[in-house]
Amino acid sequence: MKAIEVVQSMNLNGNVKIPGSKNSSLALLAAACLADERVRLTGIPEIADFHIIRQIADDLGVHMFRESTSDVIIDPRAIHSTSIDPFKASKIRTAYYFVGALLAKYGKVIIGYPGGDDFVSRPIDQHIKALTAMGARFTFHEDYYEVEARELRGADIYFDMITSGATINSLLAAVRAKGRTILRNAAKDPEVVDTANLLNHMGANIKGAGTDTIHIEGVTYLNGCSYTVIPDRLIAGALLMAAGATGGTITVEDIIPEHLGSCIAKLTEIGLFFEFGDNSITAHSSGILKATRVRTAMYPGFATDLQQPLTALLTKAGGKSIITDTIYPKRFSHVGQLIRLGADIKVRSGTAFVKGGVPLRGNLVHATDIRAGICLLIGGLMAEGRTTITGVEHFERGYENIVDTFRSLGTTIEVRGLPDKEVEFGA
C-alpha cells in the first residue's frame, strides 16, 4: 500500500500555478460528446478520474486522447454504443453527465449508479425529475438504470434543491431538446457557467448561467471548438489554508479570484492577510489564528469541498470553532482521523465543534475521500513529527502532483510503500 508521509513544516513559501478544475473538467469532457465535430479542451488535469472518463468514452466509441500535456481532443463522431459499464460508472460520481450528453441524440442510455467519494448518499432524484419533465423514461435495475426518450422536449423545470450536478446534466440534455427549457432554482457554481460557456462556443443557445434561472433554446447541430477549462478554486482554497496552517506566504496563480470570495472572507476573519493580482492571490499568515463559525452553502457560499481542510486549519485557532455542513451533514469522516493526530473535535447533527490550540502529533491516518486527503495533509503540516496518510488513491483522483506541489513550498513530503503490518497497527 502506498502512503504519503509528511513532516511538520513551518513557514511554507512559494508560488503555485493552479491546474484546471477537476469538477469542471469532468462536465466538459461529457459535454464535448454532444458536438458533431472535434473539440479541443485545454487545461484538463492529469488525474485518475480523467482516465476513467476516457475509458468510458472509449467504450462508447468516442475518440478521446491527450494531444499534449495540456490539450485533450474529443471526437464523438464514431459513437456506436450508449451503454456504460456499471463498474466504471460506479468509480466516479459524474458518469451521469453522459446521460444528458447522449440522450437527445441517441434516444437511450444505460448506465450504472454514481460512485466517487463515499462520505454520504448523493441522490439523483433532481436529475430524474428534470429529464422526466423533458420526456425521458427511467427503468431501474439492481446495478444500473436505463433512460429512454423518443424525443426530448423543452420544459419549465424547478429544482426542489440547489444542485450543481442536476443543473449541469439538465443543461446537457436541454441543448438538443426541441424547444425552450427553463431551469429555475439553478446552481450558480463557476463549473455550471463553464459548462454553459463551452456549449455556447459549440453553438448552443444558453442564457442566464450563473444566475438562478437559465434559459436554453434547443439546437440541432453543435460545432467543434477550442476551449480552456477554468482553474480549480478548491485546490487554490486549500493551498491558501496551508499558508495559515504553517504561518507562511503562498501565492496561487492562474486563478479567478472572484471564485474564492467566500473562502477569502472566512480566512480573513480568522487572521490571514491577502494581496490580489488580476489572476493571483497571495496569502500571508503569522500563524496566529482566531476561532470562527462557518456554515457551508451552495455557491457563492462557503464550499462544502473546503469544509474539510478548514476543519484541520481551525485546530490551530485559539478558542472553539463551530463548522456546520448544510450540504452534506455526514461529511465528517476526516474528524476521526484528525483526532488520531490529537485534535479535540466533537461532531453532532452535522456540526463539528473544534477546540483549537491543542498541539497535534504525527500518526498514521487514512484519507477516505479527495478533500479528506488534503485536510489530513494540512493536519500533518502542523503535527509534531511525522504523519503518514494512506488512501493515496483519493489524492490521485483529485490532484495532479500534490507531493511535488507541497515540496516546492518547502514541505518534507514523499510517497512510500507501507508494510501491511504497519497498516494493521494504524487501523
C-alpha positions in Angstrom: 0.0 0.0 0.0 1.2 3.5 -0.9 1.2 6.3 1.7 2.1 10.0 1.8 4.5 10.8 4.5 4.7 14.5 5.6 6.9 16.1 8.3 5.8 19.1 10.4 6.6 22.1 8.2 6.6 25.8 9.2 6.7 29.0 7.1 5.8 27.4 3.7 6.7 29.9 1.0 6.3 29.9 -2.8 4.1 30.2 -5.9 1.8 27.5 -7.3 0.1 27.6 -10.7 -3.4 26.2 -10.2 -4.4 23.5 -12.7 -7.8 23.2 -14.4 -10.8 22.4 -12.3 -11.4 18.7 -11.7 -15.2 19.2 -11.3 -15.5 21.4 -14.3 -13.3 19.1 -16.5 -15.5 16.1 -15.9 -18.6 18.0 -17.1 -16.8 19.5 -20.1 -15.5 16.1 -21.3 -19.1 14.8 -21.3 -20.4 18.0 -22.9 -17.9 17.7 -25.7 -19.6 14.4 -26.7 -22.6 16.5 -27.8 -20.6 18.0 -30.7 -20.9 17.0 -34.3 -17.2 17.8 -34.8 -13.9 17.5 -32.9 -13.5 19.6 -29.7 -10.2 20.6 -28.1 -10.1 21.2 -24.3 -7.1 22.9 -22.7 -6.2 22.5 -19.0 -7.8 19.1 -18.3 -5.8 17.9 -15.3 -3.9 14.6 -15.4 -5.8 12.8 -12.7 -7.3 9.3 -12.1 -10.9 10.5 -12.8 -9.9 11.7 -16.3 -8.6 8.2 -17.1 -11.9 6.7 -16.0 -13.8 9.1 -18.2 -11.5 8.3 -21.1 -12.2 4.5 -20.6 -15.9 5.2 -20.7 -15.5 7.3 -23.8 -13.5 4.5 -25.5 -16.3 2.0 -24.8 -18.8 4.4 -26.4 -16.7 5.0 -29.5 -15.6 8.5 -28.6 -12.0 9.2 -29.6 -10.6 11.0 -26.6 -6.8 11.5 -26.2 -4.1 13.8 -25.0 -2.5 15.7 -27.8 -0.1 17.4 -25.4 0.3 17.7 -21.6 -2.4 20.5 -21.7 -4.7 19.6 -24.5 -7.3 16.8 -24.8 -9.0 16.1 -28.1 -12.6 14.7 -28.1 -14.0 13.3 -31.4 -17.5 11.9 -30.8 -18.4 11.3 -34.5 -17.9 7.5 -34.2 -20.1 6.8 -31.2 -21.5 3.3 -31.6 -22.8 2.5 -28.1 -24.6 4.3 -25.3 -24.2 1.6 -22.7 -21.8 2.5 -19.9 -20.2 -0.3 -17.9 -21.8 -0.1 -14.4 -18.4 -0.9 -12.7 -16.7 2.1 -14.4 -19.7 4.4 -13.7 -19.5 3.4 -10.1 -15.9 4.7 -9.8 -16.9 8.3 -10.2 -20.0 10.4 -9.4 -20.1 12.4 -12.7 -20.5 9.5 -15.1 -24.2 10.5 -15.1 -23.3 13.5 -17.3 -23.2 11.1 -20.2 -27.0 10.6 -19.8 -27.6 14.3 -20.5 -24.9 14.4 -23.3 -26.2 11.3 -25.2 -29.9 11.0 -24.6 -31.3 13.6 -27.1 -29.2 12.4 -30.0 -29.2 8.6 -29.4 -32.5 8.0 -27.6 -31.3 5.6 -24.9 -28.5 5.4 -22.3 -27.7 2.5 -20.0 -25.5 3.4 -17.0 -24.6 2.3 -13.5 -25.3 4.2 -10.4 -23.0 7.1 -9.4 -20.0 6.4 -7.2 -17.0 8.6 -6.3 -16.4 9.8 -2.8 -18.2 7.6 -0.3 -19.0 10.1 2.5 -22.7 10.3 2.1 -25.5 9.1 -0.2 -25.9 11.5 -3.2 -29.4 11.1 -4.6 -30.1 11.7 -8.3 -33.8 12.5 -7.8 -33.4 16.0 -9.2 -31.7 14.6 -12.4 -34.7 12.2 -12.7 -37.2 15.0 -12.2 -35.7 17.3 -14.8 -35.1 14.6 -17.5 -38.6 13.2 -17.0 -40.1 16.6 -17.5 -38.3 16.7 -20.8 -39.8 13.4 -21.9 -37.3 10.8 -20.6 -38.4 7.4 -19.1 -36.4 5.7 -16.4 -36.2 2.0 -15.7 -34.2 1.0 -12.6 -32.4 -2.3 -12.1 -30.2 -3.5 -9.3 -26.8 -2.4 -10.7 -27.8 0.0 -13.5 -30.6 2.0 -14.9 -31.9 2.8 -18.4 -33.0 6.2 -19.7 -35.0 6.4 -22.9 -36.6 9.2 -24.9 -38.1 9.1 -28.3 -37.8 12.9 -28.3 -36.6 15.3 -25.6 -38.8 18.4 -25.4 -38.1 21.7 -23.7 -39.7 22.1 -20.2 -40.1 24.6 -17.4 -38.2 22.9 -14.5 -38.0 24.0 -10.9 -35.3 22.2 -8.8 -36.5 21.3 -5.3 -33.0 22.0 -4.0 -30.0 23.7 -5.5 -27.8 21.1 -7.1 -24.8 21.6 -9.4 -24.9 18.1 -10.8 -28.5 18.2 -11.8 -28.2 21.7 -13.2 -25.3 20.6 -15.5 -27.0 17.4 -16.5 -30.2 19.2 -17.4 -28.2 21.8 -19.4 -26.6 19.0 -21.4 -29.9 17.4 -22.2 -31.7 20.6 -23.0 -29.2 21.8 -25.5 -30.5 19.4 -28.1 -34.1 19.2 -26.8 -36.8 20.5 -29.0 -38.0 24.0 -27.9 -37.2 26.1 -24.9 -36.1 24.8 -21.4 -36.1 27.0 -18.3 -34.2 25.8 -15.3 -35.3 27.5 -12.1 -33.5 27.5 -8.7 -30.5 26.5 -10.7 -27.0 26.2 -9.2 -24.7 29.3 -9.8 -21.4 27.5 -9.5 -18.5 28.5 -11.7 -18.5 24.9 -13.0 -22.1 25.4 -14.3 -21.1 28.6 -16.0 -18.0 26.9 -17.5 -20.2 24.1 -19.0 -22.6 26.6 -20.4 -19.8 28.7 -21.9 -18.3 25.6 -23.7 -21.7 24.7 -25.0 -22.3 28.2 -26.3 -18.9 28.1 -28.0 -20.2 24.9 -29.7 -23.3 26.7 -31.0 -25.8 26.2 -28.1 -28.2 29.0 -27.1 -27.9 29.3 -23.3 -28.6 32.4 -21.3 -28.5 33.1 -17.6 -25.9 30.6 -16.4 -24.5 31.9 -13.1 -28.0 33.1 -12.1 -30.8 31.0 -10.6 -32.7 31.0 -13.8 -31.2 29.6 -17.0 -32.9 29.6 -20.4 -31.9 27.1 -23.1 -33.2 27.1 -26.7 -32.6 23.7 -28.3 -30.5 23.4 -31.4 -30.0 20.7 -34.0 -26.2 21.0 -34.6 -23.2 21.7 -32.4 -19.9 22.5 -34.0 -16.4 21.8 -32.7 -14.3 24.4 -30.9 -11.3 25.0 -28.7 -11.9 25.9 -25.0 -9.9 26.3 -21.8 -11.3 24.9 -18.5 -11.5 27.3 -15.5 -8.9 26.9 -12.8 -9.6 24.7 -9.7 -10.9 27.1 -7.0 -10.9 24.2 -4.4 -7.2 23.4 -4.8 -6.4 27.1 -4.6 -8.5 27.5 -1.4 -6.8 24.6 0.2 -3.3 26.0 -0.6 -4.3 29.4 0.9 -5.3 27.5 4.1 -1.9 25.8 4.1 -0.3 29.2 4.4 -2.4 29.8 7.5 -1.5 26.4 8.9 2.2 27.0 8.6 2.5 30.7 9.2 3.8 31.2 5.7 3.3 33.0 2.4 1.8 31.2 -0.6 0.7 32.7 -3.9 -1.8 30.9 -6.1 -1.5 31.8 -9.7 -3.6 31.4 -12.9 -6.9 31.6 -10.9 -10.1 33.7 -11.0 -10.1 35.5 -7.6 -13.9 36.1 -7.7 -14.4 32.3 -7.4 -12.9 32.3 -4.0 -14.8 35.2 -2.4 -16.4 33.3 0.5 -13.2 31.4 1.2 -11.2 34.6 1.3 -13.7 36.3 3.6 -13.6 33.5 6.1 -9.8 33.2 6.1 -9.5 37.0 6.6 -11.9 36.7 9.5 -9.6 34.1 11.3 -6.5 36.1 10.7 -4.9 35.6 7.3 -3.9 38.6 5.1 -4.2 38.8 1.3 -2.8 40.5 -1.7 -4.7 40.3 -5.0 -3.5 40.4 -8.6 -5.6 40.0 -11.8 -5.1 36.3 -11.8 -3.4 35.6 -8.4 -3.9 35.7 -4.7 -1.1 35.8 -2.1 -1.9 34.6 1.5 0.2 35.7 4.4 -0.1 34.4 7.9 1.7 35.0 11.2 0.4 31.6 12.4 -1.9 33.2 15.0 -5.5 32.3 14.1 -8.9 33.1 15.7 -11.8 30.7 16.1 -14.8 31.2 13.9 -18.2 29.8 12.9 -18.9 28.7 9.3 -21.8 27.1 7.5 -21.4 25.6 4.1 -23.7 26.6 1.4 -24.1 26.4 -2.4 -22.0 28.9 -4.4 -21.4 31.7 -3.7 -21.5 30.5 -0.1 -18.6 28.6 1.6 -18.0 25.4 -0.4 -18.6 22.1 1.3 -15.4 20.9 -0.5 -13.4 23.4 1.5 -15.0 22.4 4.9 -12.6 19.6 5.5 -9.3 21.5 5.0 -10.8 24.3 7.0 -11.6 21.9 9.9 -7.9 21.0 10.0 -6.8 24.6 9.9 -9.1 25.5 12.8 -7.5 23.1 15.1 -4.8 25.8 15.3 -7.2 28.6 16.1 -7.5 29.6 19.7 -11.0 29.1 21.2 -13.9 27.0 19.9 -14.9 26.9 16.3 -18.2 25.6 15.0 -18.5 24.2 11.5 -21.9 23.2 10.1 -22.1 21.4 6.7 -25.6 22.1 5.4 -24.8 20.4 2.1 -23.6 17.0 3.3 -24.2 16.8 7.1 -22.4 13.4 7.3 -19.3 14.7 5.6 -17.1 14.4 8.7 -15.1 11.1 8.3 -12.0 13.2 8.5 -12.7 14.2 12.1 -11.8 10.7 13.5 -8.5 10.9 11.7 -7.7 14.4 13.0 -8.5 13.1 16.4 -5.8 10.4 15.8 -3.4 13.4 15.4 -4.6 14.8 18.8 -7.3 17.2 17.7 -10.2 17.9 20.1 -13.3 17.8 17.9 -16.8 16.6 18.6 -19.5 16.1 15.9 -23.2 16.3 16.5 -26.0 16.5 13.9 -23.9 17.8 11.0 -21.9 20.2 13.1 -18.3 19.9 14.2 -17.2 21.7 17.4 -13.4 22.3 17.3 -11.4 23.2 20.4 -8.4 24.9 18.8 -4.9 25.4 20.1 -4.4 21.7 21.1 -1.0 20.5 19.8 -1.1 17.9 17.1 1.2 14.9 16.9 2.1 12.8 13.9 0.4 9.5 13.5 -0.9 7.0 10.9 -4.2 8.3 9.4 -6.4 7.3 6.4 -8.0 9.6 3.8 -11.5 8.4 2.9 -12.1 10.9 0.0 -10.4 13.6 -2.0 -11.0 16.5 0.3 -10.3 14.5 3.5 -6.9 13.8 2.0 -5.9 17.5 1.7 -7.4 18.0 5.2 -5.1 15.4 6.7 -2.1 16.8 4.7 -2.7 20.2 6.3 -3.0 18.5 9.6 0.3 16.8 9.0 1.9 20.1 8.3 1.0 21.3 11.8 1.6 18.0 13.7 4.8 17.4 15.6 6.9 14.7 14.0 5.9 12.6 11.0 2.4 11.9 9.7 1.6 9.0 7.4 -1.5 9.2 5.2 -3.0 6.1 3.5 -5.7 6.3 0.9 -3.3 7.8 -1.7 -5.8 6.8 -4.5 -8.0 9.7 -3.4 -5.2 12.2 -3.8 -4.6 10.8 -7.3 -8.3 11.3 -8.2 -8.2 15.0 -7.5 -4.7 16.3 -7.7 -2.1 16.1 -10.4 1.2 16.3 -8.4 0.3 17.0 -4.8 3.6 15.8 -3.4 5.6 18.0 -5.9 3.4 21.0 -5.2 4.0 20.9 -1.4 7.6 20.0 -1.8 8.1 23.1 -3.9 6.7 25.2 -1.0 9.3 23.8 1.4 7.5 20.7 2.8 9.3 17.5 3.6 7.0 15.1 1.9 7.2 11.8 0.0 5.3 8.8 -1.2 6.5 5.5 0.1 5.3 1.9 0.4 3.7 0.9 3.7 4.2 -2.6 5.1 0.9 -4.4 5.8 1.8 -4.8 9.5 2.2 -1.1 9.8 -1.2 -0.5 8.2 -2.9 -3.0 10.6 -1.4 -1.2 13.5 -2.9 2.0 12.4 -6.4 0.6 11.7 
